[in-house]
Amino acid sequence: MPNLPDVVLWSIPAFVLLTVIEVVSVRLHPDEDAAGYETKDAATSIGMGLGSLVFDALWKIPVVALYTLLYELTPLRVPVVWWTVLLMLLAQDFCYYWQHRGHHVVRILWACHVVHHSSRKFNLSTALRQPWTSLTSWPFYLPMILLGVHPAAVAFCSSISLVYQFWIHTERIDRLPRPLEYVFNTPSHHRVHHASQGGYLDRNFGGILIVWDRLFRSFVPETERPVYGLTKNISTYNPLRVATHEYVSIARDLKAARDWRERSGRLLRGPGWQPAAAVPGIAAVPATAAVPGTTAVAAAVPVTGAIPGTDSGPVAATPGSTTTPTTAPEAAA
């Protein structure tokens, strides 16, 4: 087993110091247009972060066991030396992109990730607002294990990514020089990711690198000031409710679903998906009056643009939805 440092543990003092510096900066030089800090919101984010340490330790037990089993079964081995670690980081960042994108476009996965987007603030404390149900992420890194990367090396690379993404949760840093903005995920790119405006939804999924978004056409530059949070924000600072509110909404929708097709859509479609017949404003076209000497044809085609007998596909989120609608048509994770 490779002897790799616990990057997150060693970074905690830096997290605290940088957060204090940002708070002081906001107090001394406030930006009226920035989201800034709010005591209850920051306390909730810190509480979510502390709770995630406990729950992540529990979820890691079955995940590590499975990873270890698969690692022992594969004949491949990747040595842990400086140049292979760089390749591992690149591979982890690629897998993270699809994990992150998948957690935006599949509702049962979004129920985990929505926690991180639930704050209407955007500051370094927001980076600590982590989910308590992160068991949904492990399948995305199976290719690395099967290619012979040791589970400890995968965990190390994931920790590097997590630490890197801490500093990009800020409004105090504007755009960086163009070459850096083109290659790396930056505060500007990540502000877009946390925004709730339609043009910004489901964009900029990269962890360390933004090139994956450019390559897979999910990149959007920051052109207008973001409005942070969800399309319909939650009004609680209770960490337990923050961690579970979307699962509660899913359970409610499953209970009200009319058939198994709708149930599968509630789980596996985008967060804003609604069955066509449940969308307000959709009505059947009334039958036309019969012309003398002809037979009247009843027109019961829903006004959705769908061809009768085919699936009309997902629609945008309706008023009352607590989740972020999936608007990126090319999302494939």
FENZI-V571199 format. One record per residue. RES is the residue in three letters. PHI is phi in whole degrees, 0 to 359 (none if undefined). PSI is psi in radians with two decimals (999 if undefined). NEAR is the number of other C-alpha atoms within 8 Angstrom. Layout:
RES|PHI|PSI|NEAR / RES|PHI|PSI|NEAR
//
This chain:
MET|none|2.23|4 / PRO|293|2.47|7 / ASN|268|1.65|4 / LEU|245|2.50|7 / PRO|288|2.73|5 / ASP|275|1.63|8 / VAL|297|-0.71|10 / VAL|296|-0.79|10 / LEU|300|-0.78|6 / TRP|291|-0.35|7 / SER|269|-0.18|9 / ILE|303|-0.78|8 / PRO|302|-0.65|7 / ALA|293|-0.67|7 / PHE|302|-0.83|9 / VAL|296|-0.82|8 / LEU|297|-0.80|8 / LEU|293|-0.62|9 / THR|294|-0.75|10 / VAL|298|-0.76|8 / ILE|299|-0.72|8 / GLU|294|-0.73|10 / VAL|300|-0.81|9 / VAL|298|-0.72|8 / SER|298|-0.73|9 / VAL|295|-0.67|11 / ARG|290|-0.72|7 / LEU|280|-0.62|6 / HIS|228|1.25|6 / PRO|291|2.58|8 / ASP|249|1.97|7 / GLU|299|-0.45|4 / ASP|271|-0.20|4 / ALA|277|2.74|6 / ALA|289|-0.57|7 / GLY|68|-2.67|10 / TYR|242|2.61|10 / GLU|223|2.31|7 / THR|303|-0.86|6 / LYS|296|-0.70|7 / ASP|295|-0.80|11 / ALA|296|-0.69|11 / ALA|297|-0.68|8 / THR|296|-0.76|12 / SER|298|-0.77|14 / ILE|295|-0.71|11 / GLY|297|-0.69|10 / MET|296|-0.67|15 / GLY|295|-0.77|12 / LEU|295|-0.72|8 / GLY|296|-0.63|9 / SER|296|-0.53|11 / LEU|298|-0.69|8 / VAL|289|-0.87|8 / PHE|291|-0.63|10 / ASP|298|-0.64|12 / ALA|297|-0.62|8 / LEU|287|-0.77|7 / TRP|293|-0.49|11 / LYS|292|-0.40|9 / ILE|299|-0.99|8 / PRO|292|-0.57|7 / VAL|293|-0.81|10 / VAL|297|-0.68|9 / ALA|298|-0.77|8 / LEU|292|-0.79|8 / TYR|302|-0.77|11 / THR|297|-0.72|9 / LEU|298|-0.83|8 / LEU|293|-0.62|10 / TYR|296|-0.68|13 / GLU|290|-0.48|7 / LEU|279|-0.52|6 / THR|281|2.43|9 / PRO|280|-0.16|6 / LEU|278|2.60|7 / ARG|217|2.29|8 / VAL|250|2.03|9 / PRO|293|2.64|6 / VAL|262|1.60|8 / VAL|231|3.00|6 / TRP|302|-0.72|6 / TRP|283|-0.52|6 / THR|286|-0.53|10 / VAL|297|-0.67|10 / LEU|298|-0.72|8 / LEU|293|-0.66|8 / MET|297|-0.74|12 / LEU|299|-0.70|9 / LEU|295|-0.77|8 / ALA|295|-0.73|9 / GLN|297|-0.68|13 / ASP|293|-0.64|13 / PHE|295|-0.82|9 / CYS|297|-0.67|10 / TYR|298|-0.70|12 / TYR|305|-0.84|12 / TRP|286|-0.56|10 / GLN|297|-0.80|11 / HIS|295|-0.78|10 / ARG|296|-0.74|12 / GLY|299|-0.62|11 / HIS|284|-0.06|13 / HIS|258|-0.41|14 / VAL|250|-0.07|15 / VAL|240|2.12|13 / ARG|297|-0.69|14 / ILE|293|-0.49|11 / LEU|282|-0.67|12 / TRP|300|-0.55|12 / ALA|301|-0.52|12 / CYS|283|-0.87|15 / HIS|282|-0.37|12 / VAL|303|-0.48|10 / VAL|306|-0.78|12 / HIS|291|-0.38|11 / HIS|260|0.05|11 / SER|279|-0.17|11 / SER|275|2.47|10 / ARG|269|0.13|11 / LYS|252|2.83|12 / PHE|219|1.70|15 / ASN|209|-3.10|11 / LEU|296|-0.47|14 / SER|291|-0.47|11 / THR|297|-0.56|13 / ALA|299|-0.45|12 / LEU|277|-0.17|11 / ARG|283|1.48|14 / GLN|253|2.64|12 / PRO|288|2.82|13 / TRP|256|0.04|11 / THR|234|0.81|10 / SER|284|0.22|9 / LEU|296|-0.24|9 / THR|279|-0.04|8 / SER|266|-0.39|8 / TRP|299|-0.60|8 / PRO|299|-0.47|6 / PHE|289|-0.28|10 / TYR|254|0.08|12 / LEU|302|-0.67|9 / PRO|304|-0.65|7 / MET|295|-0.75|11 / ILE|297|-0.79|14 / LEU|292|-0.40|11 / LEU|274|0.03|10 / GLY|100|0.24|12 / VAL|277|2.23|14 / HIS|297|2.45|12 / PRO|306|-0.62|11 / ALA|293|-0.58|9 / ALA|289|-0.65|13 / VAL|298|-0.79|14 / ALA|298|-0.70|8 / PHE|298|-0.80|12 / CYS|295|-0.67|11 / SER|296|-0.64|9 / SER|294|-0.70|11 / ILE|301|-0.77|10 / SER|297|-0.75|11 / LEU|297|-0.76|9 / VAL|294|-0.73|11 / TYR|301|-0.73|9 / GLN|286|-0.13|11 / PHE|297|-0.88|11 / TRP|288|-0.29|9 / ILE|277|-0.04|12 / HIS|269|1.22|14 / THR|205|2.63|11 / GLU|257|-0.01|10 / ARG|278|-0.20|5 / ILE|247|2.16|7 / ASP|277|-2.67|7 / ARG|287|2.56|8 / LEU|267|3.03|7 / PRO|307|2.55|6 / ARG|307|-0.77|6 / PRO|302|-0.67|6 / LEU|291|-0.72|8 / GLU|296|-0.52|11 / TYR|285|-0.58|8 / VAL|260|-0.74|9 / PHE|256|2.71|10 / ASN|287|2.25|13 / THR|233|2.95|10 / PRO|307|-0.68|14 / SER|298|-0.83|12 / HIS|296|-0.67|12 / HIS|281|-0.44|12 / ARG|298|-0.70|14 / VAL|300|-0.77|15 / HIS|299|-0.60|12 / HIS|271|0.00|11 / ALA|280|2.76|13 / SER|249|0.02|13 / GLN|292|2.65|9 / GLY|304|-0.77|6 / GLY|289|-0.28|4 / TYR|259|-0.19|11 / LEU|296|2.42|15 / ASP|56|0.89|13 / ARG|227|2.79|12 / ASN|57|1.18|13 / PHE|272|-0.14|12 / GLY|302|2.67|14 / GLY|267|-1.35|11 / ILE|268|-0.74|10 / LEU|257|2.49|10 / ILE|262|-0.07|15 / VAL|295|-0.48|10 / TRP|296|-0.70|10 / ASP|295|-0.68|13 / ARG|295|-0.69|9 / LEU|290|-0.71|7 / PHE|257|0.31|7 / ARG|61|0.71|7 / SER|243|0.24|14 / PHE|270|2.41|10 / VAL|222|2.26|9 / PRO|282|2.82|7 / GLU|279|1.99|9 / THR|241|-0.43|4 / GLU|225|2.74|4 / ARG|297|2.22|5 / PRO|291|2.64|10 / VAL|250|2.01|8 / TYR|273|2.77|12 / GLY|114|-2.73|14 / LEU|257|2.93|14 / THR|295|-0.51|11 / LYS|227|1.90|10 / ASN|285|2.66|9 / ILE|273|2.69|8 / SER|242|0.78|4 / THR|225|2.60|6 / TYR|248|0.14|9 / ASN|285|2.01|7 / PRO|304|-0.66|9 / LEU|296|-0.74|6 / ARG|290|-0.66|9 / VAL|300|-0.72|12 / ALA|289|-0.45|13 / THR|239|-0.04|9 / HIS|299|-0.62|9 / GLU|285|-0.57|12 / TYR|296|-0.66|9 / VAL|297|-0.74|8 / SER|296|-0.70|9 / ILE|297|-0.79|11 / ALA|300|-0.70|8 / ARG|296|-0.75|8 / ASP|292|-0.66|10 / LEU|294|-0.67|9 / LYS|294|-0.61|6 / ALA|273|-0.15|6 / ALA|296|2.56|9 / ARG|273|-0.44|6 / ASP|205|3.10|6 / TRP|289|-0.50|7 / ARG|296|-0.73|6 / GLU|292|-0.68|10 / ARG|299|-0.76|12 / SER|295|-0.64|9 / GLY|296|-0.69|11 / ARG|297|-0.49|14 / LEU|268|-0.74|10 / LEU|251|-0.25|9 / ARG|277|-3.05|12 / GLY|293|2.80|12 / PRO|303|-0.53|15 / GLY|265|0.13|13 / TRP|293|2.45|14 / GLN|224|2.50|13 / PRO|297|2.51|10 / ALA|306|-0.74|11 / ALA|290|-0.27|5 / ALA|266|-0.02|7 / VAL|278|2.16|9 / PRO|302|2.46|5 / GLY|97|-0.15|4 / ILE|268|2.17|11 / ALA|222|2.72|6 / ALA|287|2.53|9 / VAL|284|2.21|9 / PRO|295|2.64|7 / ALA|296|2.47|9 / THR|282|2.66|8 / ALA|294|2.45|5 / ALA|288|2.40|8 / VAL|275|2.31|7 / PRO|311|2.27|4 / GLY|91|-0.03|4 / THR|235|2.99|6 / THR|260|2.27|6 / ALA|293|2.45|9 / VAL|253|2.12|7 / ALA|282|2.20|7 / ALA|256|1.74|9 / ALA|250|0.52|8 / VAL|279|2.17|7 / PRO|298|2.52|10 / VAL|277|1.26|9 / THR|233|-0.10|7 / GLY|85|0.00|6 / ALA|273|2.62|9 / ILE|277|2.30|7 / PRO|307|2.36|5 / GLY|91|-0.05|4 / THR|241|2.88|6 / ASP|281|2.23|6 / SER|284|-0.20|9 / GLY|83|3.05|5 / PRO|289|2.69|10 / VAL|236|2.98|9 / ALA|291|2.84|10 / ALA|296|2.52|12 / THR|261|2.83|9 / PRO|304|2.35|4 / GLY|103|-0.22|5 / SER|292|2.44|10 / THR|262|0.12|11 / THR|239|3.00|12 / THR|273|2.15|13 / PRO|291|2.57|12 / THR|273|1.99|14 / THR|248|-0.22|8 / ALA|281|1.89|9 / PRO|293|-0.35|5 / GLU|267|0.01|6 / ALA|301|2.22|8 / ALA|231|0.07|4 / ALA|285|999|7
//
